[in-house]
Structures are given as C-alpha cells and as structure tokens.
C-alpha cells in the first residue's frame, strides 16, 4: 500500500510532483509559451456550429434515485454528474461562462450546461481535484453550497471553499492515497502529475489529485488533469482495474508535455489503469490549447478502434448507464 502522508511531496511550503518529476519545467521556455498564446492562430480551434445538448431536469434525475444503477452525465469539460445508487455526486463543477479571474476575458464556454445549478437535485458530494479556474469555479461553489452535503478536495484547497461560505465541517481535504467513505461510496485521492495556482503568488501551495470512486463492487477512476507518468500503473495495480475511466483528453501542447496528456498518452494511461471502458473528458467546452477542438475526440476514437477498446463519447447531458450503455455516436462530426 502506498504511503498515506505527503512528506515526500510537500516541502518548503509547496507541493511537488512525485519523483522523477519533482520539478517540471517548460521545455520551450516561458517566452515561447507567451508568443504562442499571443500570436498563434489554430484553424478550427472553436466549433463552427452548435454543440448538441441533451437537456436534463430535476424531476427525471430524482426519479432515477429509485434504482440502484450507476449513471454518468457529462456536463462539460471535467464536470460529470454521477448517480451512485440513490446519491448524486459532482466532479470539478464548472458552470461559469468563462474560466478566468475575469468575467469579461479568458476562455469562453462553447456550449450551455444541460441543467442549471438551481435545478439540480440535492448532491451527496462534490469532488474538487485542484484549484485551477477550469476545475474550481467560485460562482458554482457558492451556488451549490446550499444543496451539497460534502465537499471532498485536496490538501490546501479547502481554504477557497471556506472563503466562499462553505462550512468547515462539510469540507474534507485529502492527500494522495487517503480515503473517506460516505454511505456506501468510498472516495480515494490518488496521485496525478500536475500543478496548482490561481494567482501570481500561490504556485503549488495546494495539492492536485485524481480520485477513485468505489460503490457496490464497481470502481470509477476520475483522472482530472495529469501528464502521463508511472502513477497510472501503480493506481491500476493497487485497485485491480476500473469499470470505467474518466480521462483527460484535450488541452495538450508541446509547451507543457509533463502536465497534460496527448490522446495517445491518455489511451496508454487507460491501459495502465486496467480500465474496461474509457470516457474522454476535458474537451469540447473551452479553448485551452492550440489543437483543433475535434482533434482529441477523433484521435482517441481511432486509438480505441485499433485495439477494440470500449469507448463512450456521450453528448453533453446524455445519460450513460454503467454496464448497459455500450456505444455512443460521434456527435462532433456534424458540428
């Protein structure tokens, strides 16, 4: 069993990735990164048409509580609504129009959410993997506060929630390999290779993580953000595999190869995790890199077909029933 303390990765007041990548540096330099953002124009970086949405409503979601099935609804980017038995859970809830410190600048949402926060049913728990703006949304947290039982996040991230009105008694901070149970669902924070920060002076002051859901014999891996690293194989070995992996597939670049994965690396990570079915996330909602917006889904589909790997690419809001939904359409090809 891996250690349940963060002494190795928390030093001098900051968190670090596990060796051998204790310090990750931009291989092309900061100046090259700034030039790319200012001057590089990527063809087809945003959708030319409307991304299809399957609307959700509270009445239907409440009715689903009566069955024991596991449902997954992709809400956009890395936000996934999971129904585990009678309880609902949300991962990295981002509902704002932009992922930025400003409401008027920064990456803008490609599509609406399939349901407003006010219309969501009560949520058992919210998982927050790290503090980047495309994963920790101040407005969403404040709106969710009244309908969420527990907020489970990473070391050092709870201070934002407290600042925004969430009671400390409803916040749990976890380090890597630490576990908490809520009813018949167990959550474990597992390693990822990334970084944190929301401003100029808080770089890596809080931890980043992936998460494992265990519910009634089923196991779900929520990858959030990570570069490809040996930790995926370690997680797969420790848990013995996953019924479905929700894997970052998008926002990659040669400018940051250690903190985000290419689709090829995502596919390899899924295999390292011993995943059965792969569901790509972290794409089709915001422009966060320089690749065409369809490219992540096209490439991961090609890779899955080559080895006959079960792949689910649901429309935003489309219901996936674990163990029953075996195929989805290539909705992005018509946009």
C-alpha atoms as one frame of an Amber mdcrd trajectory, in Angstrom:
protein
   0.000   0.000   0.000   1.459   3.432  -0.920   2.169   5.813   1.989  -0.695
   7.955   3.298   1.374  11.038   4.098   2.649  13.809   1.872   6.073  14.394
   3.435   7.781  13.427   0.177   5.766  15.819  -1.982   5.246  18.735   0.458
   8.462  20.621   1.080   9.295  24.222   1.924   5.634  25.200   1.941   4.883
  23.923  -1.579   3.651  20.707  -3.160   5.720  18.841  -5.717   5.129  16.034
  -8.155   6.463  12.657  -7.180   9.961  11.762  -8.402  11.387  11.555 -11.011
   9.489  14.733 -11.987   9.849  16.689  -8.762  10.194  19.903 -10.753   8.520
  20.274 -14.136   9.872  22.966 -16.396   8.578  24.238 -19.720  10.920  22.674
 -22.330  10.376  25.535 -24.778  10.696  28.360 -22.250   8.261  30.936 -20.899
   8.877  33.354 -23.785   7.862  30.732 -26.358   4.693  29.994 -24.440   3.721
  33.670 -24.331   4.402  34.055 -28.069   2.169  31.076 -28.822  -0.717  32.479
 -26.793  -0.395  35.941 -28.299   0.241  35.160 -31.938  -0.528  31.523 -32.815
  -3.840  31.029 -34.630  -5.208  27.498 -34.738  -7.668  26.586 -37.503 -10.925
  25.094 -36.194  -9.974  25.785 -32.584 -13.628  26.509 -31.741 -16.802  24.866
 -33.067 -18.302  26.351 -36.212 -21.795  25.212 -35.198 -23.750  24.401 -32.067
 -22.609  21.534 -29.885 -25.630  19.277 -29.266 -27.031  19.241 -25.744 -29.349
  16.713 -24.112 -31.318  18.803 -21.575 -31.691  17.465 -18.044 -34.373  18.233
 -15.482 -34.713  17.660 -11.766 -37.842  15.540 -11.996 -36.186  12.903 -14.180
 -32.995  12.935 -12.110 -34.940  12.493  -8.875 -36.895   9.602 -10.377 -33.629
   7.804 -11.138 -32.818   7.600  -7.434 -35.265   4.716  -7.166 -32.951   2.300
  -8.987 -29.512   1.031  -7.978 -27.880   1.714 -11.334 -24.804   3.857 -11.784
 -25.381   6.716 -14.196 -22.921   9.254 -15.579 -23.815  12.540 -17.262 -21.126
  14.625 -18.868 -21.938  18.281 -18.085 -18.971  19.792 -19.922 -15.179  19.928
 -19.594 -14.337  17.828 -16.486 -17.714  18.255 -14.807 -19.511  14.908 -14.532
 -22.717  14.197 -12.626 -22.633  10.663 -11.223 -25.553   8.783  -9.723 -24.216
   6.107  -7.394 -27.199   4.231  -6.045 -29.600   6.841  -4.670 -26.953   9.568
  -4.343 -25.624  12.151  -6.782 -22.023  13.310  -6.944 -20.362  16.067  -8.997
 -16.766  16.259 -10.174 -14.978  19.594 -10.655 -18.212  21.591 -11.097 -17.616
  24.436 -13.559 -20.774  26.193 -14.757 -19.494  29.712 -15.445 -19.263  31.208
 -18.917 -15.504  31.753 -18.640 -12.662  30.003 -16.805 -10.731  33.052 -15.735
 -10.349  35.536 -12.868 -12.390  37.910 -15.046 -15.981  37.610 -16.263 -15.022
  39.537 -19.390 -11.824  37.834 -20.573 -10.359  34.352 -20.792 -11.536  31.070
 -22.358 -15.243  31.186 -23.113 -17.642  28.260 -22.939 -18.602  26.621 -26.261
 -21.998  25.399 -25.070 -24.603  25.794 -22.357 -24.799  23.358 -19.488 -27.591
  20.757 -19.783 -29.088  21.908 -16.475 -28.725  24.981 -14.257 -27.305  24.593
 -10.771 -30.623  25.749  -9.272 -32.400  22.858 -10.997 -30.016  20.124  -9.856
 -31.224  17.634  -7.261 -29.528  17.577  -3.867 -25.927  16.409  -4.233 -24.303
  13.991  -1.786 -20.796  15.209  -2.512 -18.649  17.390  -4.742 -15.136  16.340
  -5.739 -12.616  19.095  -6.500  -9.320  17.854  -7.906  -7.301  21.100  -7.769
  -7.648  24.861  -7.796  -7.253  25.844 -11.464 -10.063  28.020 -12.813 -11.321
  25.335 -15.197 -11.794  22.962 -12.232 -12.624  25.220  -9.282 -15.402  27.694
 -10.120 -16.125  30.247  -7.376 -19.604  31.058  -8.663 -20.563  27.389  -8.921
 -19.358  26.618  -5.398 -21.362  29.488  -3.944 -24.498  28.368  -5.794 -24.007
  24.708  -4.876 -23.347  25.383  -1.209 -26.962  25.009  -0.136 -27.566  21.681
  -1.853 -24.328  19.735  -1.281 -23.668  17.524   1.721 -19.888  17.213   1.490
 -17.018  18.805  -0.419 -14.037  16.479  -0.863 -10.903  18.114  -2.185  -7.121
  18.173  -1.947  -4.772  19.473   0.727  -4.738  23.262   0.782  -7.785  23.713
  -1.471 -10.389  23.865   1.275  -9.451  27.440   2.137 -11.147  28.654  -1.041
 -14.361  26.879  -0.142 -14.351  28.326   3.372 -13.713  31.789   1.953 -16.771
  31.361  -0.290 -19.116  30.354   2.527 -18.832  26.566   2.864 -18.785  25.424
   6.492 -15.503  23.840   7.543 -17.386  20.819   8.912 -18.522  19.979   5.358
 -15.038  20.125   3.816 -12.628  17.193   3.703  -9.083  17.673   2.409  -7.225
  14.559   1.312  -3.629  13.811   0.466  -2.665  11.157  -2.034  -3.873   7.664
  -1.089  -6.134   8.931   1.661  -9.702   7.613   1.766 -13.088   8.718   3.072
 -16.401   6.861   2.993 -19.855   8.403   2.718 -22.609   5.831   2.994 -21.958
   3.048   0.513 -19.460   5.083  -1.532 -15.737   5.315  -0.807 -13.521   8.071
  -2.233  -9.749   7.876  -2.527  -7.476  10.700  -3.662  -4.798   9.252  -5.916
  -1.675  10.810  -7.480  -1.567  12.890 -10.627   1.258  14.817 -12.279   0.210
  18.437 -12.490   0.468  21.740 -10.581  -1.754  24.322  -8.870  -2.257  28.067
  -8.600  -4.874  30.755  -9.183  -2.698  33.880  -8.977   0.834  35.212  -9.050
   1.830  34.191  -5.541   0.184  30.841  -4.763   2.025  28.489  -7.114   1.770
  24.893  -5.843   0.538  25.909  -2.386  -2.261  23.344  -2.701  -2.269  19.755
  -3.932  -3.672  18.220  -7.125  -5.065  14.690  -7.450  -7.131  12.164  -9.324
  -9.941  10.349  -7.500 -11.301   6.820  -7.250 -14.988   6.092  -6.594 -15.861
   2.665  -5.167 -19.535   1.781  -4.947 -21.175  -1.639  -4.539 -18.300  -3.500
  -6.170 -17.852  -1.037  -9.041 -14.822   1.221  -9.452 -14.654   4.519 -11.334
 -11.479   6.495 -11.982 -11.754  10.285 -12.329  -8.484  11.442 -13.858  -8.897
  15.220 -13.782  -5.613  16.797 -15.033  -2.315  14.980 -15.356   0.664  14.412
 -17.552   1.497  10.809 -18.359   3.510   9.193 -15.556   4.155   5.902 -13.811
   1.486   6.605 -11.219  -1.255   5.334 -13.527   0.230   1.847 -13.484   0.629
   1.992  -9.708  -3.022   3.015  -9.272  -4.165   0.256 -11.622  -2.170  -2.336
  -9.715  -3.401  -1.156  -6.326  -7.113  -1.134  -7.207  -7.009  -4.033  -9.647
  -8.671  -2.166 -12.515 -11.684   0.045 -13.181 -15.095  -0.420 -14.736 -14.774
   2.988 -16.391 -12.075   5.658 -16.521 -12.932   9.344 -16.986  -9.745  10.569
 -18.618  -8.370  13.956 -19.609  -8.308  14.078 -23.428  -7.631  17.646 -24.529
  -5.658  20.850 -23.801  -2.312  19.231 -24.650   0.669  21.007 -26.190   4.404
  20.604 -26.758   4.713  23.640 -24.480   3.529  21.668 -21.442   4.179  17.954
 -22.137   4.521  16.917 -18.487   1.222  18.249 -17.117  -1.329  17.318 -19.820
  -1.563  14.187 -21.967  -1.863  13.723 -25.699  -4.653  11.330 -26.753  -2.037
   8.603 -27.288  -0.840   9.060 -23.717  -4.413   9.121 -22.428  -5.048   5.806
 -24.123  -1.889   4.306 -22.618  -2.847   5.630 -19.176  -6.257   3.944 -19.522
  -4.486   0.663 -20.225  -2.078   1.208 -17.307  -5.101   1.709 -15.051  -6.557
  -1.599 -16.293  -9.686   0.227 -17.356 -12.507  -1.579 -19.119 -14.367   1.367
 -20.694 -12.847   4.771 -21.458 -14.812   8.030 -21.362 -12.830  11.111 -22.516
 -13.333  14.386 -20.634 -11.558  17.785 -20.559 -12.504  18.629 -24.156 -15.208
  20.337 -26.249 -16.071  23.074 -23.728 -13.201  25.600 -23.615 -10.257  26.513
 -25.852  -7.262  25.858 -23.605  -4.621  24.826 -26.145  -3.697  25.112 -29.832
  -5.155  21.949 -31.338  -8.434  21.848 -33.339 -11.307  21.276 -30.946 -12.344
  17.979 -32.565  -8.850  16.501 -32.628  -8.859  14.905 -29.141 -12.096  13.005
 -29.800 -11.055  11.974 -33.325  -7.686  10.649 -32.179  -8.914   8.795 -29.094
 -11.634   7.163 -31.229  -9.009   5.975 -33.728  -6.877   4.501 -30.951  -9.803
   2.714 -29.312 -10.890   1.220 -32.641  -7.405  -0.115 -33.362  -7.486  -2.336
 -30.270 -11.260  -2.751 -29.946 -11.352  -0.876 -26.631 -14.815   0.097 -25.349
 -15.126   3.868 -25.699 -18.022   6.149 -24.729 -18.216   9.704 -26.092 -21.632
  10.906 -24.902 -23.226  14.164 -25.932 -23.312  16.792 -23.226 -26.163  15.735
 -20.902 -26.558  12.242 -22.385 -27.057   9.507 -19.795 -24.553   6.682 -19.580
 -25.590   3.629 -17.540 -22.568   1.690 -16.338 -22.628  -1.866 -17.618 -25.523
  -1.190 -20.005 -24.535   1.641 -22.352 -22.156   0.079 -24.856 -21.976   2.680
 -27.624 -22.434   6.377 -28.352 -22.383   8.318 -31.611 -19.693  10.604 -32.998
 -21.749  13.724 -32.406 -18.850  16.139 -33.040 -18.579  15.160 -36.709 -21.798
  17.023 -37.534 -20.828  20.259 -35.729
